[in-house]
């Protein structure tokens, strides 16, 4: 059941709303791409972002990464995340491994 159906809208109204959204969505998407471009993020940037969003400190991630000094080195770009680090962070943050790879893709 869709949200429109849950709201009890008549079928004709549901159809009109869907048609409107199909027509408008490409323009909204294009505007967002121009107004809010997404740059490439480094693994360190993504880790910093996830920590900020979850209110975590370096000490909170010490167990996953092997100690606070390791977390600090990763965030400063002095040390790279290992595959094992990435697997643990994926579990903690409920994200895919590509989140922590430059370019957002995992080589097969």
N, C-alpha and C positions, 0 to 999 in steps of 0.2 A: 504494500500500500504506500502510495506517495504522499507527500505532505499536502498536496492539493486535494487529494481524495480524503485525507484525514480531516481537512477543514470543512468538508461537506459541500464543496463548490459543485455547481452543476457541470456536467460534462462539457457543455459549450464554453463555459467560462474557463475551465481547465485547459481546453484546446487553445483558446485565445491567449491565455497566459503563456503556455508553452511556445506558441508561435512568436509572441513578443520577445521572449527570452532568447529564442534561436536567432532572431533578427538583431537584437541589441548586443548579445554577448561578444561577437567578434570585435565590435567597436570598443567595448570596455576592455577587452583583452589587449587590443592594440594600444589603447591609451595607457594602460598600466605598464606595458613594456617600455614605452617611451618615457613616461613620467617617473617610473621607479625601476630603472635597469638593475639587473642583478649581475654583479661582477663575480669573477671566480673567487672562491674561498679556499684558503689553505686548510689542511687538517687542524692546524693550531687555531685558526679562526673559528672553525666549527666547534671545536672542543670548548673554546672560550665562550662562544654563544650559548651552547648547551649548559655550561656551568652557570652562566648568568641567568638563563631562563629558569633554572631549577634551584637557584639560590645556593649553589655549592661553592666551596673553597677548594684550594689545592689539597688541603688535608682530607677533605671528604672523598677525594679520588685516589688517595695514597694506596689503598688496598688493591684497587684495580690495576694501577700502573707500577707498583713496586716501590712506593714511597713518595713522600712530598717532594724531595729533590728531583725525582724523575719527572713528576708532573710539572714542576717549575721549568726544567730543561726543555720539555716538550713545548710548553706554552711560549718560551723564548725562541723556539726554533733551533735550539742547540742539539736536540735529540729528536729522532723521528719515532713515530708510533710504530710498534711492531704489529704483526698480524695478531698475536695473542692479545695485545693491548686493545686493538680494534674490536676483536671478538667480545672482550669484556665490556667495553664501552657501549657496544651495540645492545647488549643485554641490559645494561644499566639504563640507557636512554631510550630503548625501544625504537631504534633506527636501523637502517640497513648499512652494511659495510661501506657502500659507496659514499656515504656521508663523510668518511674520513680519508678518502682518496682524492688527490688533486684531480680536478676535472669531473669528479662525481661518478666515476665508473671504475669497476673492478675488472682487471685483466683476467681472462680465463686461463 
